[in-house]
Amino acid sequence: MTRTNPSCVTAILGLARCWFQQGERAAAVTALQRVPASSSFYTRSQIEAARLLATGQTPIPPQVTDLQQASGLIHALGLT
């Protein structure tokens, strides 16, 4: 669904939550990166992607590359 119509942001957010709850951090972040930059949820989705990358709630703790990617997402938003 989200690949066909990326404007279905609620579907993307739900998909990301499902992936993360299953321990699939990378898949959750990939889903959140499908939110179009034109969406009013874009900033929220990128912050959520950074949070998922930095959190330790999946079976594997965040790696240095995850933290670097999270930092890059926040930096790209101009929030720092």
N, C-alpha and C positions, 0 to 999 in steps of 0.2 A: 504494500500500500504506500509506504513512505517513498519508495523508489519511483513509483508511478506518479504520485502527487505530493511533493515535498511541502506543499502548503498545509497539509493536515498535521499541524504542529502538535495537537493533543495526542495524536497517534504516535508521533515520534517520541514525545515525552514518556508516554506509557511504555513504548517498546524499550526505551533506555532503562526505565525502572525494572522491567522484567529481566532484561539481560544482566543488569547489575546484581539483582537478587539471586540470579543463578551463578554468580561468580564470574561473569564474563565482562570484566572491566573494559577491555578494548572494544568489544561489540557495542557496549552502552555508549561509549564516547563517540564511536563512529556514527551511531544513530543520531546523537545530539548534533553532530557536525552537518547533518542533512538539513537542519533548519536554515531556511534562506536568510541571507543578510537583510533582506527587505522586511522580514517579519518583525512584529513588535516583540516577539519572544526570543529574538536572536541573542541579545545580551544575556538574558536569563539562561538560555541553553548553553552558552559558552561558559558562564560561571558554573553551571551545574556540571559540565564536562570537566572543568578544572577541579571541582570538588571531588568528583568520582575518581579522577586520576590520583588525587592526593590522600584519599581515605584508605584505611586499612581493613575495610569490612569484607573484602573478598578473601578467598583462601590464600592468595599470594599477596604479601604486603607490597605497597607501591615501590617500584624500582626508581633509580635515579633518573632514568629516561622518562618515566611517568611524571615525576616532579618537574623535570625540565619542560615537558610538554604543557603541564598545567600552568607553569609560569609564563610560557609563551602565549598561551590563550589569554591570560589576564592582561599581559603586556600589550597584546594586539588590540584589546578593547580600550586601551588608554585609561585604565582605572588605577594605575599606579603612578 
